[in-house]
Amino acid sequence: MARRLAVPLASLLLLAAPRATAGEITAFLAVAKPDEVWAGGWGGAFSLSLFSVVHFEGELCRLPGELEGASMYTLTGSVLAAPPLGSLVPYAGLGIGGFRQEFGATSDTGTLHALIAGLKLKLGPIFVVKGEYRRIDLSGEPLLEIEHRFSVGAGLSF
């Protein structure tokens, strides 16, 4: 008799458990430093979570330069620790990826490393707003220096 009740009871407990989000898609606006080099930029990110604590994220960002013909694209893969605290989710982690800078007819391509920290606010079951800081280190001698980037974004959890 206990065996017959075990499967329906386990199924009922699984159905009653709170639903964890599997991922997020966000769009953001960014500002990079130093101010003299970078204008405001934009980007998007896609993340998947493991046990709602570890997140794997892919991000693409475009930062136009203050000088005509200057710009940079970055593509970064990140691993983030993000323990949920109710509707607030602080997160931090490391990212690695690539960049391409253009300045007039000259271009440079290389790798980047990022130290990431941020805070998400979940608004209801599917909306999320986030603010983020990234310290960015570029390989070699880049055409345009970058120290860090701040971004604010909004997205959807699924």
Phi, psi and omega in degrees: 000319180297324179294321180293329180276339185297314183293311178296324180293316178297319178297318179296319178295320178295321178291329181278345182293147178297143182279122177272141178283142182268337182190178180215152170231128184225153171242147183214160171251142187228151173229128181248158178241145008285146183301326184292339185263318192247137171266176178294144182234190181210166178185186179211155181219150176229127181228150175237143183248153177239114181060024179060016179236320180257128181241138173249125188232141170244134185223139173238132182224141173241126177240110174284151178272162176290329180273146182299134179085004180258134176197165177213138170248139174233145174231118188231136170253133186227152170243125186233137170269126186219076179286122181288137176237074186072232180275350176264138178227098173285148179213155179204153179177195183236147178228151176220145182184208181227163178221158172221121177251144175230138177216099186067232180272357183261145176219161179215137178233139180194195180255160177223154172235141182226138170257124192238138172215141181196180180217130177250147173238118179273125180249095183077195186283337185234343184267144179219142175237138182218152173235142188214149174238135175229125169270124188242130175242123180260148179282158174064211179249087183294156178295322182233129180283146173221136179258308180202170182221138174248143178216153176229131184215173178219151181195194183235138172263146178221000000 
